């Protein structure tokens, strides 16, 4: 069976879904497909021209749709056509799990390199690679979001981490320790410092250096 692994929205509001059979785990590799919702709510499969399967998608502020493959390839859609951004042979990450972009020439990628999970930044044709925090190697990055290449957040099964342009630092652990810190999603407005994180117990809002938890946990009778 297939399920929606990731959902992103175009500036027009059109949803694009990454559909695949992947399951949560350390070495997950989503063998996915890209679909968009067109007229009358009908979904249509999109072919970005990747040699491999679609493993990550993201919209950039410059209104480009980025699609990454499970072999390291990256392609971009400008609203009219798809073009190559990174070839599989040129990518430092061979299994892309999550991707973020300010544009098709400024990307941040998380995935598996030759031996371990890596974080890589592309800036106008030049790559820099960095290790993820050791505690994240045994978990899985569920979402990558940010305002710029120097202000990125990774929601993981070991907590929320922030990239400041030089290093990854622990930002928030719901259970107090990375061992029981499960953050499923992270996002925020394009400007300012407010950040929202979704955890199993509800929504956490970060503002002015403080974390406020808004409980949305379902009762047993509300689970379906």
C-alpha positions in Angstrom: 0.0 0.0 0.0 1.0 3.6 -0.6 0.6 6.6 1.6 1.3 10.3 1.5 4.9 10.8 2.9 5.1 14.6 2.5 2.8 17.4 1.4 3.9 20.8 0.1 1.9 23.7 -1.4 2.6 25.9 -4.4 2.1 29.7 -3.9 -1.2 29.4 -5.7 -2.4 26.9 -3.1 -2.1 23.8 -5.3 -1.0 20.8 -3.2 1.8 18.5 -4.3 2.1 15.2 -2.6 5.0 12.7 -2.3 3.4 9.3 -2.3 5.4 6.2 -1.4 5.4 2.9 0.5 8.2 4.0 2.9 8.0 3.5 6.7 9.6 5.4 9.5 13.1 4.1 10.4 16.8 4.8 10.5 17.5 3.7 6.9 14.1 4.6 5.3 14.3 5.0 1.6 11.0 6.2 0.1 10.5 4.9 -3.4 8.0 7.6 -4.2 6.0 9.4 -6.8 5.1 13.0 -7.2 1.4 13.9 -7.6 -0.5 17.2 -7.8 -4.1 18.1 -7.2 -5.7 19.7 -10.3 -9.2 20.7 -11.2 -12.2 19.2 -9.4 -10.0 17.8 -6.7 -8.4 15.1 -9.0 -4.9 14.0 -8.5 -2.4 13.7 -11.4 1.0 12.0 -11.4 3.9 14.4 -12.2 7.1 13.2 -13.8 10.0 15.5 -12.8 12.4 13.5 -15.0 14.5 12.0 -12.3 16.4 8.8 -13.0 15.5 7.3 -9.7 12.4 7.6 -7.4 11.2 10.8 -5.9 12.4 10.9 -2.2 11.9 14.6 -1.2 10.1 17.7 -2.4 10.0 21.4 -1.4 8.8 24.8 -2.7 11.2 27.7 -2.6 10.3 31.3 -1.9 11.3 32.0 -5.5 8.3 29.8 -6.5 10.2 26.8 -7.7 9.3 23.2 -7.0 12.3 21.1 -6.0 12.2 17.3 -6.4 15.0 15.1 -5.2 15.7 11.5 -6.0 16.8 8.5 -4.0 20.0 8.5 -6.0 21.1 12.1 -5.2 19.7 13.8 -8.3 17.8 17.1 -7.9 15.6 18.8 -10.5 13.6 22.1 -10.3 10.2 23.2 -11.9 9.8 26.9 -12.6 6.2 26.7 -13.5 6.7 25.8 -17.1 9.4 23.1 -17.3 11.7 20.9 -15.3 15.5 21.4 -15.4 18.5 19.7 -13.8 20.0 21.2 -10.7 22.3 18.5 -9.4 23.2 15.3 -11.2 23.4 12.0 -9.2 27.1 11.8 -9.8 27.7 15.3 -8.5 25.6 15.0 -5.4 27.5 14.5 -2.1 24.4 12.7 -0.7 23.3 9.6 -2.5 20.0 9.0 -0.7 18.2 12.3 -0.1 15.7 12.2 2.7 14.8 15.9 3.1 15.5 19.0 1.1 15.0 22.8 1.6 15.7 25.6 -0.8 15.8 29.4 -0.9 16.1 28.8 -4.7 17.3 26.1 -7.0 20.8 27.4 -6.6 20.7 27.6 -2.8 19.8 24.2 -1.3 20.1 22.3 2.0 19.9 18.5 1.9 19.8 15.8 4.5 20.4 12.2 3.7 22.8 9.3 3.6 26.3 9.7 2.3 28.7 6.8 1.8 28.7 5.7 5.5 26.5 8.0 7.6 23.8 10.6 7.6 25.0 14.0 6.2 23.9 17.6 5.9 25.0 19.4 2.7 24.6 23.0 1.5 24.7 24.0 -2.1 25.4 27.7 -2.8 25.8 28.8 -6.4 27.4 25.6 -7.5 29.7 25.0 -4.5 29.0 22.3 -2.0 29.8 22.1 1.7 29.1 19.0 3.8 28.7 18.6 7.5 27.9 15.8 9.9 24.5 15.7 11.7 24.6 15.6 15.5 25.6 12.1 16.6 22.3 11.6 18.4 20.5 12.0 15.1 22.4 9.3 13.3 20.4 6.7 15.2 17.1 8.5 14.5 15.5 10.0 11.4 14.9 13.5 10.2 11.2 14.0 9.6 11.3 17.6 8.3 13.8 20.3 7.3 12.6 23.9 7.3 14.2 27.3 7.5 14.2 31.0 6.7 17.7 31.0 5.2 20.7 28.7 4.8 22.0 30.1 8.2 18.7 29.5 10.0 17.5 26.0 9.5 15.5 23.6 11.7 15.5 19.8 11.6 12.5 17.9 13.2 13.8 14.5 14.2 12.9 11.5 16.3 15.6 12.8 18.7 14.3 16.4 19.1 14.4 19.7 17.3 17.8 20.9 16.1 18.9 24.3 14.6 21.6 25.0 12.1 23.1 28.5 12.5 25.3 28.4 9.4 28.2 26.7 11.2 27.0 24.0 13.6 23.9 22.0 14.6 22.7 22.7 18.1 19.9 21.0 20.1 16.9 23.4 20.2 14.2 21.5 21.9 13.6 18.0 23.4 9.9 17.4 24.4 10.8 14.7 26.9 13.7 16.6 28.3 16.3 14.2 26.7 16.9 13.3 23.1 16.0 9.7 23.8 12.3 10.4 24.1 12.1 13.6 22.1 9.9 13.0 19.0 9.3 16.1 16.9 7.2 15.4 13.7 7.2 18.8 12.0 8.6 22.3 12.1 7.6 25.5 10.4 7.2 29.3 10.9 6.6 32.6 9.2 9.0 33.9 6.6 10.1 36.8 8.8 10.7 37.1 12.5 11.9 34.5 15.0 8.7 32.6 15.8 8.9 28.8 15.2 6.2 26.1 15.5 7.0 22.5 16.2 4.5 19.6 16.3 5.0 16.8 18.8 2.7 13.9 19.7 1.3 15.9 22.7 0.5 18.9 20.7 1.9 22.1 19.3 4.9 24.0 20.7 5.4 27.7 19.9 8.8 29.3 20.3 8.8 33.1 20.7 11.2 35.4 22.5 13.3 32.5 23.7 10.3 30.8 25.4 8.5 27.6 24.5 4.7 27.5 25.0 2.9 24.1 24.6 -0.6 24.1 23.2 -2.1 20.7 23.9 -4.0 19.0 21.1 -3.6 15.5 22.3 -6.6 13.3 21.4 -8.3 11.2 24.0 -8.7 7.5 23.6 -12.3 7.9 22.4 -11.1 10.3 19.6 -8.7 7.9 18.0 -9.9 6.2 14.8 
